[in-house]
Amino acid sequence: MSKLQDILEKFHTSTLKNKDKTFIKSKDLKERIEFICRCNANKAPIRFLMSCLIAKIDNPSVDIRKPYTEIEGSDTYSGRYYDEHFIEEFVHKYKLPCNPTTAYLTPAFRNIDRLLTTDLVLVGRPREAYKYTLEILDSVHQNKETPENILQEIIRLLFIIKEEDEKRMQQLISNLKQTEDVLSLSSEETVTLLTQHLNCKNSSRLPVLIVAAAYQSVKDKIGEIILPLQSHNAADKQTGSIGDIEITLINEEKIVTCYEMKDKRVTKNDIDHALQKLSSHKFKVDNYIFITTDSIELDITDYAKSLYEATGIEIAILDCIGFIRHYLHFFHRQRAQFLNIYQEFVLNEPTSSVSQALKEAFLALRRAAEADRH
């Protein structure tokens, strides 16, 4: 174990001994740290701060406000290095409620080449999270608080938040189990439940999970399986994938069907871009299907149809709810299994792609739908 890993583990141990004891004397500073830790709308500042703090602990001579080697001076450092090599492993090990990937690829923290002073305006929401981040860095720079105490406070709060989240989830799941003996939701009731969930904020990952759950629940019947899902924010160029969901025949390597999810209207450019990806793929795909939560334009569907003769690939554009409605009626006897698998997918997603609030919303909506059976 490296020195920094050992430090993080010691901080972890110290916070668990007395989670009710704060490491910060200043009330204002403590409130700023807690705001960032509890900010469900944006988790990037937490990892950014943690990377800067561990770097300062590792090398006290650096200026904590210079986490980019592009900034002038000999006291700069690579915050991304510390983020990816130490903070990421710690976050994953203890499943802490913050982004599972580096903060340095988020727009606000990307390609900065100037000192991070409190007058700098980082573009992102909520603005307070970025404002407080700069103020916390400044507090360390001015020796108003040590990086050790701030990092321990962040870890303490993250574990408290994690426990709070787990308790709420356990209660919601416990409430659901009380309705296990009732008649399964009908196909149309399931569609209503999914529609309600899709209408929640920040639900762009859900269509992927809906289609993935649909295939997973009937894989033995249709002889097709989904490949492991890629991270919500991962680019196709990074993963080498040609769609959000890739389907193969059981025991075969060849991808036969791809799905690409859109929370906006599908355009001709979207189709052309898909064809470019397919042209460089080693296997010929049978179907490339766009699933959208927006309206579908007739001229775009006509363009997609016209490409079959030239490419041998069927390109289709389907409405998300229309797709799952037909699926649930076609595989009516698998509807309960589908819903359980969808729930499992939702709960197992990292909070960066399906927020804690969105997970809890599904459990509450399902509980309400099934409670009506009594």
RAPERA-V355939 format. One record per helix or strand. SS is the DSSP state (H for helix, E for strand). FROM is the first residue (numbers start at 0). TO is the last residue. If there is no record, write none. Layout:
ss: <SS/SS>
from: <FROM/FROM>
to: <TO/TO>
//
This chain:
ss: <H/H/H/H/H/H/H/H/H/H/E/H/E/E/H/E/H/H/E/H/H/H>
from: <2/26/43/78/102/106/126/146/186/205/223/235/244/254/267/286/297/307/313/319/331/355>
to: <16/36/57/93/104/108/140/176/197/221/225/238/248/261/278/291/305/310/318/329/347/370>
//
